[in-house]
Amino acid sequence: MPHPPDDIEEAARHARELAALGRRTAEIVHDFNNLFQGIIGSLATLRGHVAQGRTADAEQLIERTAAAVQSAADSTHRLLGFVHREPSDAAPVDVTAIVTLLAPLLRGAVGETIAVELNLADGLQGVLCDRNALENALLNLAVNARDAMAAGGTLTIATSQARLSAVEAVAAGGGGIGDYVCVAVSDTGPGMSEAVRARAFAAFFTTKPAGKGTGLGLSMIDRFVRQSGGWAQIVSAPGEGTTIRLYLPGCSAAAAAADVQTATAPIYASHGETILVVEDEMVVRSLIADVLRDLGYTVLEAADGPEGLAALIGPAAIDLVVSDIALPGLGGREMIEVARAQRPGLKILMMTGHANDPAVATLKHGPEVITKPFAMDALVARVQALLADA
């Protein structure tokens, strides 16, 4: 039986992606080797300086290490998103609030030779999209703009309300008729040729030299916007700079404001609750346990699924379990399902290497999920919020 045209087109697309991934593997490995070299070198230098009692430059070395780790984490998430084609976790967000909160981080990311200007419209609708993905998209676009303005320049982030007509919807190549919020990120760099602009959103396409990028940044931004029900557009020409516009579907401004209020609500103070941490990677488990103990929690540790399950079906009072999904012996999903039969009201925070993990999705009464790698203060905030929700 012949395959339907859609199946053939999808198979061809998948084959092209695999071919592109194969061509880029060596360069991606080169990127990671450079990042790991920076991490290893900075930590070795820091250790030597501390041993000698030299701490004046410790903060700089720590920041350098943290920057390399974050770059590695960003690259990992782009690769995972490309491989797993993860859907976005859409919710109402306030674009103005997000850009305003990100502004200091963006200024730090682009450096002192680049001015950052905000042109944020009043009275915008809320936007229905993945908040974290939008923040990452803006940060990636700012870094791309910085790289395009090696001699300095101006980065401008502007927002506006947009309504797409039927004619514009066809021109957008997939956008639907309706209300959108446009977020435009502009630079005063050299601009793109027509040939580069036509390929800019393609996976693994990059104009950067080997070791300077994976070519997944713009492709992942384009995918995120399309998964959100919007579309992305590039306006650029040689000598005229580049503007990338993200059109995101609008929603109730009140719903977006409620999302911001929830995100900035006061966090809960610990009262000595007991938390079970289940993680097979000893360094990660010890770090999480130490941070939680410092906050006054009683922490139990388990190195695998069977050990975690033994604690969960045992007599100890446990207020929350923080568990990895991928565990030896017994997976985190299976461990939690068995434990819930014994503890129906068990509070759970699952850790996973990529968002929307299928193993998490199959759990009943979906648990909270945090994606690795995460900042420890982000983990603490999630733990405190769960325990506060009695």
MOGI-V80605 format. One record per residue. N is the residue number from 1. OMEGA is omega in degrees with one decimal (* if undefined). D_LAST is the distance of its C-alpha to the last C-alpha in Angstrom with 2 decimals. Layout:
BEGIN
n->N omega->OMEGA d_last->D_LAST
n->N omega->OMEGA d_last->D_LAST
END
This chain:
BEGIN
n->1 omega->-179.1 d_last->56.89
n->2 omega->178.5 d_last->56.61
n->3 omega->176.0 d_last->53.20
n->4 omega->-179.3 d_last->52.02
n->5 omega->-178.9 d_last->52.59
n->6 omega->178.9 d_last->48.87
n->7 omega->-179.8 d_last->48.43
n->8 omega->-179.9 d_last->51.44
n->9 omega->179.1 d_last->50.21
n->10 omega->178.2 d_last->46.77
n->11 omega->178.1 d_last->48.49
n->12 omega->178.0 d_last->50.80
n->13 omega->-179.7 d_last->47.98
n->14 omega->178.9 d_last->46.17
n->15 omega->178.2 d_last->49.46
n->16 omega->179.5 d_last->49.95
n->17 omega->179.0 d_last->46.49
n->18 omega->178.9 d_last->47.21
n->19 omega->178.7 d_last->50.60
n->20 omega->179.0 d_last->49.14
n->21 omega->178.2 d_last->46.55
n->22 omega->-179.6 d_last->49.42
n->23 omega->-174.4 d_last->51.48
n->24 omega->-173.9 d_last->48.72
n->25 omega->-177.5 d_last->47.52
n->26 omega->-179.7 d_last->49.91
n->27 omega->178.3 d_last->49.01
n->28 omega->176.2 d_last->45.26
n->29 omega->177.9 d_last->45.90
n->30 omega->177.5 d_last->48.00
n->31 omega->-176.8 d_last->45.16
n->32 omega->177.7 d_last->42.79
n->33 omega->177.0 d_last->45.52
n->34 omega->-180.0 d_last->46.03
n->35 omega->-179.7 d_last->42.34
n->36 omega->176.4 d_last->42.11
n->37 omega->177.2 d_last->45.34
n->38 omega->179.8 d_last->43.85
n->39 omega->-177.5 d_last->40.78
n->40 omega->-178.9 d_last->42.92
n->41 omega->-179.8 d_last->45.54
n->42 omega->179.9 d_last->43.24
n->43 omega->178.6 d_last->41.40
n->44 omega->178.3 d_last->44.76
n->45 omega->179.6 d_last->46.11
n->46 omega->179.6 d_last->43.10
n->47 omega->179.7 d_last->43.42
n->48 omega->-179.7 d_last->47.13
n->49 omega->179.1 d_last->46.73
n->50 omega->179.1 d_last->44.12
n->51 omega->180.0 d_last->46.50
n->52 omega->-178.7 d_last->49.24
n->53 omega->179.5 d_last->47.17
n->54 omega->-176.7 d_last->47.28
n->55 omega->-175.4 d_last->43.94
n->56 omega->-177.3 d_last->45.23
n->57 omega->-177.9 d_last->44.54
n->58 omega->-177.8 d_last->41.34
n->59 omega->179.1 d_last->39.17
n->60 omega->178.9 d_last->41.49
n->61 omega->178.3 d_last->41.44
n->62 omega->179.6 d_last->37.65
n->63 omega->178.7 d_last->37.48
n->64 omega->178.6 d_last->40.16
n->65 omega->-179.7 d_last->38.28
n->66 omega->179.3 d_last->35.01
n->67 omega->178.6 d_last->37.00
n->68 omega->178.2 d_last->38.59
n->69 omega->-179.9 d_last->35.33
n->70 omega->177.5 d_last->33.83
n->71 omega->177.5 d_last->37.03
n->72 omega->179.4 d_last->36.81
n->73 omega->179.1 d_last->33.19
n->74 omega->179.6 d_last->34.23
n->75 omega->179.1 d_last->37.20
n->76 omega->-179.0 d_last->35.17
n->77 omega->177.1 d_last->32.75
n->78 omega->179.3 d_last->35.79
n->79 omega->179.9 d_last->37.41
n->80 omega->178.3 d_last->34.36
n->81 omega->179.0 d_last->33.91
n->82 omega->-176.9 d_last->37.63
n->83 omega->-173.3 d_last->37.70
n->84 omega->-179.4 d_last->34.60
n->85 omega->-173.1 d_last->35.07
n->86 omega->175.0 d_last->31.32
n->87 omega->179.0 d_last->30.18
n->88 omega->179.3 d_last->28.41
n->89 omega->-170.5 d_last->24.72
n->90 omega->175.7 d_last->25.58
n->91 omega->180.0 d_last->23.44
n->92 omega->177.6 d_last->24.65
n->93 omega->178.9 d_last->25.60
n->94 omega->-176.4 d_last->27.74
n->95 omega->-179.4 d_last->30.79
n->96 omega->179.6 d_last->32.05
n->97 omega->-178.7 d_last->28.88
n->98 omega->-179.6 d_last->28.89
n->99 omega->179.9 d_last->32.60
n->100 omega->179.5 d_last->32.35
n->101 omega->-178.2 d_last->29.62
n->102 omega->-171.6 d_last->31.62
n->103 omega->179.0 d_last->34.93
n->104 omega->178.8 d_last->35.00
n->105 omega->179.9 d_last->34.21
n->106 omega->178.5 d_last->36.89
n->107 omega->177.5 d_last->39.40
n->108 omega->-176.8 d_last->38.83
n->109 omega->-175.2 d_last->39.22
n->110 omega->176.6 d_last->42.55
n->111 omega->-172.2 d_last->44.17
n->112 omega->-178.0 d_last->46.37
n->113 omega->-178.2 d_last->49.23
n->114 omega->176.9 d_last->47.22
n->115 omega->178.2 d_last->46.22
n->116 omega->179.5 d_last->42.97
n->117 omega->177.7 d_last->43.16
n->118 omega->177.0 d_last->40.50
n->119 omega->-171.6 d_last->41.66
n->120 omega->-178.7 d_last->38.57
n->121 omega->176.7 d_last->39.24
n->122 omega->172.8 d_last->37.63
n->123 omega->179.9 d_last->36.00
n->124 omega->168.4 d_last->35.00
n->125 omega->165.3 d_last->32.90
n->126 omega->-179.5 d_last->29.62
n->127 omega->178.4 d_last->30.03
n->128 omega->-179.0 d_last->28.45
n->129 omega->176.2 d_last->28.28
n->130 omega->-175.9 d_last->26.47
n->131 omega->-178.7 d_last->25.60
n->132 omega->-179.7 d_last->26.12
n->133 omega->177.9 d_last->29.34
n->134 omega->177.9 d_last->30.64
n->135 omega->178.7 d_last->30.10
n->136 omega->179.2 d_last->31.86
n->137 omega->-179.7 d_last->34.61
n->138 omega->179.1 d_last->35.36
n->139 omega->178.5 d_last->35.47
n->140 omega->178.8 d_last->37.77
n->141 omega->177.7 d_last->40.00
n->142 omega->179.4 d_last->40.30
n->143 omega->176.4 d_last->41.34
n->144 omega->179.5 d_last->43.81
n->145 omega->177.4 d_last->45.25
n->146 omega->-178.9 d_last->45.62
n->147 omega->179.6 d_last->47.53
n->148 omega->-177.2 d_last->49.77
n->149 omega->-176.1 d_last->50.63
n->150 omega->-179.2 d_last->51.90
n->151 omega->-178.5 d_last->54.18
n->152 omega->-178.8 d_last->51.56
n->153 omega->-177.5 d_last->50.81
n->154 omega->173.0 d_last->48.17
n->155 omega->-178.7 d_last->44.86
n->156 omega->174.1 d_last->43.79
n->157 omega->-177.3 d_last->40.52
n->158 omega->175.8 d_last->40.94
n->159 omega->178.9 d_last->38.88
n->160 omega->175.2 d_last->40.29
n->161 omega->-179.2 d_last->39.73
n->162 omega->173.5 d_last->41.73
n->163 omega->-174.8 d_last->42.67
n->164 omega->176.6 d_last->44.20
n->165 omega->179.9 d_last->47.21
n->166 omega->180.0 d_last->48.57
n->167 omega->179.8 d_last->51.20
n->168 omega->179.0 d_last->48.77
n->169 omega->177.4 d_last->46.44
n->170 omega->-179.3 d_last->49.35
n->171 omega->-178.7 d_last->50.23
n->172 omega->177.3 d_last->46.66
n->173 omega->177.0 d_last->47.00
n->174 omega->178.3 d_last->43.83
n->175 omega->179.0 d_last->42.14
n->176 omega->176.9 d_last->41.58
n->177 omega->178.0 d_last->42.79
n->178 omega->-176.2 d_last->40.23
n->179 omega->179.3 d_last->38.45
n->180 omega->167.7 d_last->37.52
n->181 omega->-179.8 d_last->36.62
n->182 omega->172.9 d_last->39.04
n->183 omega->-176.5 d_last->38.17
n->184 omega->178.2 d_last->41.47
n->185 omega->-173.7 d_last->41.97
n->186 omega->173.8 d_last->45.60
n->187 omega->178.9 d_last->47.75
n->188 omega->-179.9 d_last->51.36
n->189 omega->-174.8 d_last->52.28
n->190 omega->-179.7 d_last->55.23
n->191 omega->-177.7 d_last->53.73
n->192 omega->170.1 d_last->53.99
n->193 omega->179.2 d_last->56.99
n->194 omega->-179.1 d_last->56.83
n->195 omega->178.6 d_last->56.80
n->196 omega->-179.3 d_last->53.85
n->197 omega->-178.1 d_last->51.90
n->198 omega->-176.7 d_last->52.45
n->199 omega->-168.9 d_last->50.88
n->200 omega->-179.0 d_last->48.19
n->201 omega->-178.7 d_last->45.25
n->202 omega->179.3 d_last->46.61
n->203 omega->176.3 d_last->44.66
n->204 omega->175.9 d_last->46.20
n->205 omega->178.1 d_last->48.65
n->206 omega->174.9 d_last->49.05
n->207 omega->-179.3 d_last->51.87
n->208 omega->178.4 d_last->50.71
n->209 omega->179.9 d_last->52.74
n->210 omega->179.3 d_last->51.66
n->211 omega->-177.2 d_last->48.85
n->212 omega->179.0 d_last->47.59
n->213 omega->-179.1 d_last->45.24
n->214 omega->-175.7 d_last->44.11
n->215 omega->-179.6 d_last->44.92
n->216 omega->-174.2 d_last->41.44
n->217 omega->-177.3 d_last->40.07
n->218 omega->179.8 d_last->41.56
n->219 omega->179.2 d_last->41.36
n->220 omega->175.9 d_last->37.59
n->221 omega->178.5 d_last->37.25
n->222 omega->179.8 d_last->39.44
n->223 omega->178.8 d_last->37.44
n->224 omega->-178.2 d_last->34.10
n->225 omega->-179.8 d_last->35.68
n->226 omega->176.6 d_last->37.23
n->227 omega->178.8 d_last->34.06
n->228 omega->-179.7 d_last->32.46
n->229 omega->179.6 d_last->35.32
n->230 omega->177.1 d_last->37.43
n->231 omega->-179.7 d_last->40.34
n->232 omega->-176.0 d_last->41.67
n->233 omega->176.4 d_last->45.13
n->234 omega->174.2 d_last->47.36
n->235 omega->-175.5 d_last->50.02
n->236 omega->174.4 d_last->52.37
n->237 omega->-179.8 d_last->56.02
n->238 omega->179.0 d_last->58.02
n->239 omega->-175.1 d_last->58.27
n->240 omega->179.8 d_last->55.80
n->241 omega->-177.4 d_last->52.42
n->242 omega->172.6 d_last->49.50
n->243 omega->174.8 d_last->46.80
n->244 omega->-176.8 d_last->44.00
n->245 omega->176.0 d_last->42.29
n->246 omega->178.0 d_last->38.98
n->247 omega->-175.8 d_last->38.68
n->248 omega->-175.3 d_last->35.10
n->249 omega->-178.5 d_last->34.28
n->250 omega->174.9 d_last->33.12
n->251 omega->-178.8 d_last->30.22
n->252 omega->176.6 d_last->28.87
n->253 omega->179.5 d_last->28.84
n->254 omega->178.8 d_last->26.01
n->255 omega->178.9 d_last->23.80
n->256 omega->178.1 d_last->24.79
n->257 omega->178.1 d_last->24.14
n->258 omega->178.4 d_last->20.56
n->259 omega->179.2 d_last->20.19
n->260 omega->179.4 d_last->21.64
n->261 omega->178.6 d_last->19.44
n->262 omega->-177.1 d_last->16.29
n->263 omega->-175.9 d_last->18.03
n->264 omega->-178.9 d_last->19.01
n->265 omega->179.5 d_last->15.94
n->266 omega->-179.4 d_last->15.37
n->267 omega->-173.7 d_last->13.43
n->268 omega->177.2 d_last->11.03
n->269 omega->-176.3 d_last->13.12
n->270 omega->177.3 d_last->12.91
n->271 omega->176.0 d_last->12.85
n->272 omega->177.8 d_last->14.65
n->273 omega->-180.0 d_last->12.15
n->274 omega->-179.2 d_last->14.20
n->275 omega->174.5 d_last->14.74
n->276 omega->177.4 d_last->17.40
n->277 omega->-179.0 d_last->19.69
n->278 omega->-175.8 d_last->22.10
n->279 omega->-176.8 d_last->24.99
n->280 omega->177.1 d_last->28.69
n->281 omega->-171.4 d_last->30.00
n->282 omega->-177.7 d_last->30.30
n->283 omega->-179.6 d_last->30.53
n->284 omega->-179.3 d_last->27.37
n->285 omega->-178.3 d_last->25.41
n->286 omega->179.9 d_last->26.78
n->287 omega->179.7 d_last->26.12
n->288 omega->-179.0 d_last->22.41
n->289 omega->-179.2 d_last->22.11
n->290 omega->179.8 d_last->24.16
n->291 omega->-179.0 d_last->22.23
n->292 omega->177.3 d_last->18.87
n->293 omega->178.6 d_last->20.73
n->294 omega->179.7 d_last->22.26
n->295 omega->175.3 d_last->18.90
n->296 omega->178.5 d_last->18.31
n->297 omega->168.2 d_last->16.30
n->298 omega->-173.2 d_last->17.85
n->299 omega->170.9 d_last->19.05
n->300 omega->-178.3 d_last->20.66
n->301 omega->175.4 d_last->23.08
n->302 omega->-173.4 d_last->24.66
n->303 omega->178.6 d_last->27.66
n->304 omega->-177.6 d_last->27.71
n->305 omega->179.6 d_last->26.19
n->306 omega->179.1 d_last->27.63
n->307 omega->177.2 d_last->26.56
n->308 omega->179.9 d_last->22.97
n->309 omega->178.3 d_last->23.02
n->310 omega->178.3 d_last->24.57
n->311 omega->-176.1 d_last->21.73
n->312 omega->179.2 d_last->19.11
n->313 omega->178.9 d_last->21.11
n->314 omega->-174.0 d_last->22.01
n->315 omega->-174.4 d_last->20.83
n->316 omega->175.2 d_last->18.88
n->317 omega->-179.7 d_last->15.20
n->318 omega->-178.2 d_last->13.56
n->319 omega->-177.2 d_last->10.02
n->320 omega->172.4 d_last->11.22
n->321 omega->174.0 d_last->14.67
n->322 omega->-171.4 d_last->16.69
n->323 omega->170.8 d_last->19.78
n->324 omega->176.2 d_last->22.95
n->325 omega->-177.3 d_last->24.13
n->326 omega->-178.9 d_last->27.74
n->327 omega->176.6 d_last->27.99
n->328 omega->175.5 d_last->31.19
n->329 omega->-179.6 d_last->31.66
n->330 omega->-176.6 d_last->28.65
n->331 omega->-179.6 d_last->26.98
n->332 omega->179.5 d_last->23.34
n->333 omega->-179.2 d_last->22.95
n->334 omega->179.7 d_last->24.62
n->335 omega->-178.1 d_last->22.74
n->336 omega->-179.5 d_last->19.31
n->337 omega->178.6 d_last->20.68
n->338 omega->-177.6 d_last->22.05
n->339 omega->-178.1 d_last->19.02
n->340 omega->175.5 d_last->16.80
n->341 omega->178.5 d_last->19.34
n->342 omega->-176.5 d_last->18.51
n->343 omega->-174.6 d_last->14.73
n->344 omega->-177.4 d_last->13.68
n->345 omega->-174.9 d_last->9.92
n->346 omega->175.4 d_last->10.87
n->347 omega->-170.7 d_last->9.44
n->348 omega->169.0 d_last->12.75
n->349 omega->-177.8 d_last->14.69
n->350 omega->176.5 d_last->18.31
n->351 omega->-178.9 d_last->21.31
n->352 omega->-179.2 d_last->24.49
n->353 omega->176.4 d_last->27.88
n->354 omega->-176.1 d_last->27.99
n->355 omega->177.8 d_last->25.80
n->356 omega->178.2 d_last->25.29
n->357 omega->-179.9 d_last->26.14
n->358 omega->179.9 d_last->27.39
n->359 omega->177.3 d_last->25.76
n->360 omega->-176.5 d_last->22.28
n->361 omega->-178.2 d_last->23.31
n->362 omega->178.2 d_last->24.23
n->363 omega->174.4 d_last->20.81
n->364 omega->179.9 d_last->19.23
n->365 omega->-172.1 d_last->15.92
n->366 omega->-178.8 d_last->16.80
n->367 omega->171.0 d_last->14.89
n->368 omega->-177.9 d_last->14.62
n->369 omega->173.1 d_last->18.10
n->370 omega->-173.6 d_last->19.84
n->371 omega->175.4 d_last->23.63
n->372 omega->-9.0 d_last->25.92
n->373 omega->-178.8 d_last->27.37
n->374 omega->174.0 d_last->24.62
n->375 omega->-177.1 d_last->24.65
n->376 omega->178.0 d_last->22.69
n->377 omega->175.7 d_last->21.14
n->378 omega->176.7 d_last->19.90
n->379 omega->-179.4 d_last->18.27
n->380 omega->179.9 d_last->16.70
n->381 omega->179.9 d_last->15.36
n->382 omega->178.4 d_last->13.80
n->383 omega->-177.6 d_last->12.30
n->384 omega->178.8 d_last->10.92
n->385 omega->179.0 d_last->9.57
n->386 omega->-179.2 d_last->7.78
n->387 omega->178.5 d_last->6.35
n->388 omega->-178.1 d_last->5.60
n->389 omega->-176.5 d_last->3.77
n->390 omega->* d_last->0.00
END
